[in-house]
Amino acid sequence: MKRAYKWVAFAVCFALIMLMGVKVVPLQDRAIVVGLAIDADDEGYSVAAQILMPSDDDSKSSGYIISEARSETLSGALTKISEQSNLIVAMSHCNLVILGKGVIDRGAYYSLDYLVRNAYLSENALLLAAEGSAADILSAKTAYSETSSFYIQRALMEFGYFNDRTVRTIREFIVSHYTYNKANWLPVVTKRVAQSEENPGTSGGGTESPEGGGDEQYVFDFRATAIFRDGKYRFTLSEEGTAGLAYVNSVIEEGSVTVTDSSSGEIYNCYIVRSSAKKSFDPGSLTATVEVKIKLILKEVLSESDTYAPEDVEPSDGVSALISEKIVSDITEAFERCRAEGVDIFDIYGGFYGKGGAEWRDNGAENYLGRAKLEVKTEITFH
């Protein structure tokens, strides 16, 4: 009987909804935001939205515009974008949010409050930090895609499981904010001028370009990571530290490891088939152990020796030892740099507490981060 009542109640509600009517906003009346850049200063927020423009048949995009507005609050800035465009701002298709340096310094978590609560933004949207202006990144003309938003999404989602970058969604950032140690991070995006006929003297590996840029095209770099604690920005992790963070906290299925044999001068480049890490903890000795299992393919060997004979598949044990040394060094770099700033980036508190429980928390947790030891082990195989 209870089930029958539920179905009757559902039918009544459905009928009421149909009788009242459902208002559908036509596509041409909506500002479909696919990327959002948020900057801040002492006077408030500046918001830039990358908005798709529909074509005449209302089903295809004919390009995009960047709409910008300033206000004391995020909601006020988005309202101004709606007013100046005479369109209803739609955030349901926005899968990228970039936070500028001013927002990071002010408090990244707190600036997201409105978006998460009221703007119908997907919690799976990618979240990044910019070294300077977020709007400058969003408005950059990219070399490999029509829109910067789609280019960055593809770089981080389809090709995001590299060992030289991290990937973070809004949901992951918010969840980490509510952990005990409140350690958090965001990938840092920077733009670099791409080599082209118009810019023959520059390349994607060059220095960051000046503001403006005219018809210059750009590529993006994600090899640095902004580290937070309790919602506040602390410092930026280096490329090596970013790799260490990725080895421990991500499953890597792309990327490469390059090492040099100092005795022979030979350079070995290996492709990462898969890398994953397992953490174990001993609260009694305050020791955290990270075991990295990595499968590689030997891709290239550079040698100046006349007597060099290339390996078929697997290099010597000495080369494997060099790869292991580099992975251990990267992970240690991330741990020690974060520990110096009081950030428990690998959540070793959670590991010790999970093993030792309340007894360890009450008797052995004091200054646990400063006293903890990190052991890194590797298991390297070649495919």
N, C-alpha and C positions, 0 to 999 in steps of 0.2 A: 504493500500500500504506500509506503514511504517513497518508493521509487516512482510510483504512479503520480503522486503529488508533485515530485520534482519535475516530471515531464510536463505536467499541466502548468506549473509555474513558469517553466521555460517557454512553453508555447504562448502563454499570455504576454510575457515580456517581449517575445519576438514580434507578436502581433502589434503591441503598442509602439515598438520601434518603427515598424513598417508604416503604421498609420500616421505617426508623427513626421515621418520622412527623415532621410539621412542627407545632409547637405554635402555635396561633392564639389570640391573646388576644382575648376578646370585647370589643366596644365598651364595654359597661358596666363593664369592668374597667380601662379606660384613661383617664388624665387627658390629654385632647387639648388640648395647649397651642397657642394661636394667636398669642399675643404674650407677650414676656418683657421684664421691666424689671429692670435690675441696678443696684444702688446699693452704695456702699462707704464705710466709715469706718475708723478705726484698729483696730477690733475685728474686721473681716472684711467679709463680703458680706451684703447683704439682697436676696433675689430675690423678685419678684412675678410670678406666672404667670397669664395670662388663660386659663381653662380652659372649654371648651364642655361643657355638661351635656346628655347624651342624654335624649330623651323616652322614654315607655314602650315605643314600638315599636323602640327601639334604632337607628333610621335617621335620626332628625331631632334637631336641637338644640332644647332647651327653654329656652335662655338660657346664661348663663355665670356663673362666680364668679371672684374674684381670690383666689388662695391665696398667702400670703407666708411666708417662712421666713428665718432668719438662720443663718450658719455662718462659719467661718474660710475656707472654700473654696466655690466655686460648686457643685461636685459634692455637698458636704455639704448645702448649702441645698436643692438639687433632691431629694436623698434624703429630707430632712425633709418636703418637700411631698408626696412619695409616701407617706411614713409617716402623715402626718396626714390624708391623703385616702383611704388604703387603696386606692390606684390606682397603676397603673404609668404613670409620666410618659412621654408620647409626644410627641416634638419634631418629627416628620416633617411636621406641618402648621403649624409655627411659621414665619411669613414676616415677622416683625417683631421686632427686638431694639432696646431703648432703653437707652442707657447714661447713668447719672446723673452729676452733676458730680463726685462722689467718685471714680467709676471713671475718668472722663476725666483727672482730676488724677493719679491713680495710674498710669495707662498703659492706654489703651484696647485696644491690640493684645494685651497680655499677659493681659488679663482675658477675651479671647475664646478663649484656648488650649484650655480644657477643652471648650467648646461645639463647636469645630471638630473636635477629635480624637475626642470620645467621645459626644456627645449626639445624633448623627444629625440635626443641624440642617442645613438646606439652605444651601449656600454662596450661593444667590441671595436669601436672606432680606434684607430691608431693614435697614439699620443707621443709627440716629440718635443724636444726643446731646441731652440735656436740660439746660436752664440750672440746674435744681435737682434735685429728686427725680424719678427715672424712674418710680417707682411711682405718683407723683401724676399723671403723664401717662396711664399705662396705665389707672388706675382712674377717670379723668374720664368723666362721663356726657356723651356727645356729642349734638349737636343733630340730626345727620343720619344717624345709624347706630346700631344696637343696641350695637355694640362699638367701642371706640376703635381696636383693632387693624385691623379691616376698614376703618374710616373713614380711617385714616392710609395704609393700603396703597392705597386708591382715590385718595387725594389725590396720592400720589407716583408711582403707576404709570400710572393711567388719565389723570390730569391733571398728571403730573409734569414734562412737558416745557415748563414755563413758564420765562420768563427771570428770575423772582424767587426761584428755589429750585434746589437741586442734589439729585441722587438718588445714593445710594451703597448698594451691596450688600456683604455680608461678604466675598465673593470679591474685589471691586474694592479694598476697604480692605486686605486682606491682600496682594494683588499689589503695590499701591503701596508697602507697607511694605518690600518687598524690592527696590525700585529703588535706583539709586545714591544719589539725593538724598533718598530716604525722605520726600518731601513727601506729605501726606495731608490729607483733609478729611472732615467729616461734616455733614450738614444738622442744624441746631439746631431742635428743636421746643419751642414754648411754647404754653400754653393761654390762651384769653381767653374771658370770659363772653359767651355769645350772647344777643342781645336776645330777650326773650320776654314773655309776659303777666305772668309772675312777676317778671321783671327788666326793667321797661320803661325804666329809666334807664341801661342798659348796652348795649353792642354789641360785635360781634366786633373792632372796631377800637379798643376801649378798652384800659385798662391791665390788666396781669395780675391775676387775681383772687387773693384771699387763700386760704390753705389751708382745707380743709374744703369748704364750698360747699353742703351739704345737697342740695336738689333742683336746684341750678343746672346749666344745660347749657352746654357749651363748644364752641368751634371751635378749630382749631389753626393756628399761624403757623409758616412754615418759611423766613422771609426772612433768616435769619442763618446763618453757616457757621462751624463750629469748625475751626481749622487746626492740623495736627499736623506734627511732624518727628521721625523716629526713634521713633514710637510715643508721643511725649509731646505733650500739649496745649500750644500756644503762645499763641493768642489767638483771638478771635471776629471774623470778617470782617463788615463792615456790610452793609446791604441793597444798597448800590451795588456793593460789592466782590463780593457773592454774584452779582449780575447779570453782572458782568465775568467771573467764573469760569465761569458758565453759558454765556456767549457763546463762550468759547474752547474749553471742554472738553465741550460738549454740542451735540446737534442739537435746536434749539428749534422746536416746532411749535404753541405756544400762547403766551398772554401778550400784553402790549401795551407800547407806548412812548408816553409823553406828554411833549410839549415845549411851551414857551410862547414866543411871539414877543414879545420885550420892547418892540419898537417899536409894535406894534399892540395888544398885550394879548391877542391871540387864543391860545386853547389848542387844541392838536391832539392827538387820541388815535388811535393806529394799532394795528391788530391784527396780530400776527406770524403770517404764513402759514408761513414757514420761515426759519430762520437757521442757518447753519453757518460754521465757520471753518477756514481752511487756514494752517498754520504753515510758514515757510521760515527758513533759518538761514545766516548768513555767519560762520563761525568766525574768519576773518581780522580782521574789524572788530568781532567780538563783537556782531553785530546780529541780533536775532530779529524777524521780521516776521509779524504776524497779519493775515490778510485775511478780513474778515467779510462774507459775502454774505447779505443779508436782504431778504426779500420781504414787503411790508406791504399792508394794506388800510386806507384812511382811513375811520375809523368815526365820528368825531365832531369837530365844530369848535364851540368856544364863543367868541362875539364879542359885544361891546356896541356895535359900530358900526352906525349906521343904514344905512350904505351897503354893508354886508358882502354879498358875493356868494359863496356856497359853491362850492368847486371840485367838478368832476364826479367825478373819480377821484384825480388826482394833485395834491398841493399844489405850491407854488412851490419853486424851487431853494433859497430861503432856509430853508424848513421842513426840506427834506432835509438841509441843512447842520446844522441844529440837532439832528436825530436822529443824524446822524453824530457830532457833537460829544459827545452824551450817551453813545453806545456807546463811543467812544474814552475818555471820562472814566471810565466804569465799569471798563473793562478795565485802564486805567492805575492806578486805585485799588487793584484786586486785586493787581496786580504790585508796585507800590511798597510797599504795606502788608506784603506777604509778604516782599519783599526786605529790608525793615528788620528783620525777625525771622529772616533767614537761611533762608527757606523758598522753594525753587525750585518754585513752584506750577504753572508751565507747562512744567516739564521742559525748560528750555532747554539744560541740560547734555547731555541725550540728543540734542537736535537738533544742537548744535555737535559733539559726538563722532561722530554719524552722518555728518556732512560732513567733519570734519577727521581723524577716526580717531585712532590712537595718537600721531601727531605732535602734533596739537593738545592731546591729553590731557597729554603730557609737557612741552610747551613753552608752552602758552597758557591752560591751565585754572586757573591760580592766581587765586583771588579772582574767578572768572568772573562770579559773580552780582552782585558789587558793581560790576564794570566794564561789564556788559552794557547794551546799548541796546535798547529795545522800540519798534518802529514799528507802529502800528495803522492799517490802511486799511479802508475800507468801500465796499461796492457796494450801493446802495439802489435797489430797484425797487418799483413799486406795481402791485398786481394789479387 
